[in-house]
Amino acid sequence: MEHIDEMSHLRETVAFSGYAQKDPLIEYKSQAFEMFNELIDTVRSNTVNTLFKIDVRKAVPHQMLAKSTVQNMQTNEDQVQAQLTGGGITHSTLNSNNPVIIKANSPKSVIQNQKSVFPKVGRNDPCPCGSGKKYKKCHGLNS
């Protein structure tokens, strides 16, 4: 509110700069810009001061500060590790009621299957699909 009042006061006082052989519009713009920079600096200073004065323990609810303890937590770390090392799913894993474990093709077999369909092709080689175009203009366009 103070800034708005100061701007209206500035508008009245700039009218007198015409008597000093200065363009009132240019004077208004330059002084308004300086006042705006002062306003921004004041807002920043007030924000930093307020942040330093806040007591976080009073501002944050007590429930969020209390550490919750987890009891009887069960993980499927051994099942995940078996999948990563290639151990596969055991019969006991299939009988468990864990919906997270899903058997998928291993990445190695997918890559081997892709190599058998299309051999490794250079960017400027003809496309193996038989179109007659270069690989980079045909199937290599999106890769």
Buried (B, 14 or more C-beta within 10 A) or exposed (E): EEEEEBBEEBEEEBEEBEEEEEEBEEBBEEBBEEBEEEBEEEEEEEEEEEEEEEEEEEEEEEEEEEEEEEEEEEEBEEBEEBBEEEEEBEEEBEEEEEEEBEEEEEEEEEEEEEEEEEEEBEEEEBBBEEEEBBBBEBBBEEE
